[in-house]
Amino acid sequence: MAETALLPLALSSALSWPLWAAIVLTGLSGAVWFSGRRADADPAPEGDTGAAASAQLRELRDTIDELTRSRAAALEAAQRRDDFVTTVSHELRSPLNAILGWTQVLEPRQDLPDDVADALRVIRRNALRQRQLLDDLVDMSRVVSGALRIDPAPMAIADAVDEACQALRPDLQRKSLRLDCEPAPAVLVSGDPRRLQQVLRNLLANAIRFTPTGGTITVRASRTAGEVAIAISDTGAGIDPAFLPHVFEPFRQQPGAASRDQATFGLGLSLARIIVVGHGGTLTAQSDGPGRGATFTVTLPALAGAEMRPEPLEPSLATVETPLRGVRVLAVDDEPDWRELLGHILGAAGAEARIAASAAEAIQMLESWRPDVVLTDIAMPVTDGYGLLASIRSHGGPGRAVPAVAMTAHAGAQERARTARAGFAEHLAKPIPPRELVDALRRVAEQPRAKGAGSD
């Protein structure tokens, strides 16, 4: 499956400057040699031309050395920035994991007082907003470093449109906005489902943010010759013609749109355009001016002759009361709040679960008990998840073949590739929805290599 890296042009251009410097230096060296030969044949009446050229060459070399040092310092600063963003991402995702997990566990309960149910919805909505802001910040950092990736595959554009519309209905209801989400055409595109959903969610969230209570948002998808276009229109604040050329620039906000509900990092639209361009498409903005709404249109190439064919539906795990009944799960995490939630989720799913607070405690449990699946956090003190899996694999007996699932706050492609190389069967990025966690454990437990691993 092909992967596309979105490399920033400015960075790639900056990395090529030593080549140009070498060319200039080589050319000037030739000029010095030529000037020296010419001076021998026909000395200049005033001063030594060769000596002057040599001085210019030394000055150029000094300038190149200074630029080399400056570039090294800039790269070091960029690495420190990336390390800082990675650390912040990890530290913020871990508490969000517990917050969102518990709200999703408690919200379906029917016995909650109305005020408690309302409070849970507020907590979940704001936690999701916090996660989106964090995702945008981390993704923009990946764009700058050239690490943002797109993993394209044939997908139904209708699925991305429906998912985005459904995901933001609570925000629409909160502002009493009407959403007219028209059925999308049955057409396939070559796209990364997660990234295209991110684009549509960002565009819808932007429309919700700038549309006053009682307004209308329309999502309309249509197919033209070889393309599919998705237009998201609103009856909101509109865009000033003077600002329209800058609407996709990062960290830019329209003057006068600084109310608390409209305050953002200014990254959502910029990321959306970068992702769409990475898919070979375009993202445009149109508005008749302030107070007259706006329309953002995503255009993507359609796969030639790839009309969507309905597939038979598989039974949903939501219809299974205890999807992990009879499955032994050893869960390992150093965070107490998440361990408590894990115990609740696994128990409710019917699993026979044991929870460890460290790799050492997990190894001790494995001496007398064999699970069907090991679920472990990656970033743990003393011995991390990689060390734990290596230790399990190094032990003899049937337990060495037990499959493992990684939990980590690092959601990038590089971390996913690393967990796969280490031998993890699944990679779960925090915050992890309970249903996604249960689904992954069931998939892994049903793999042939997991059968019989849990026998004593």
Secondary structure, DSSP 8 states (H G I E B T S, - for coil): ---EE---HHHHHHHTHHHHHHHHHHHHHHHHHHHHHHHHHS--SSS-HHHHHHHHHHHHHHHHHHHHHHHHHHHHHHHHHHHHHHHHHHHHHHHHHHHHHHHHHHTT-SSS-HHHHHHHHHHHHHHHHHHHHHHHHHHHHHHHHT--EE--EEEEHHHHHHHHHHHTHHHHHHTT-EEEE----SEEEEE-HHHHHHHHHHHHHHHHHHS-TT-EEEEEEEEETTEEEEEEEESSS---TTTGGGTTSTT---TT---GGG---S-HHHHHHHHHHHTT-EEEEE-SSTTS-EEEEEEEEEEEEEE---------GGG-S-TTTT-EEEEE-S-HHHHHHHHHHHHHTT-EEEEESSHHHHHHHHTT---SEEEEESS-SSS-HHHHHHHHHHS-SGGGG--EEEEES--SHHHHHHHHHHT-SEEEESS--HHHHHHHHHHHHTSGGGTTTT--
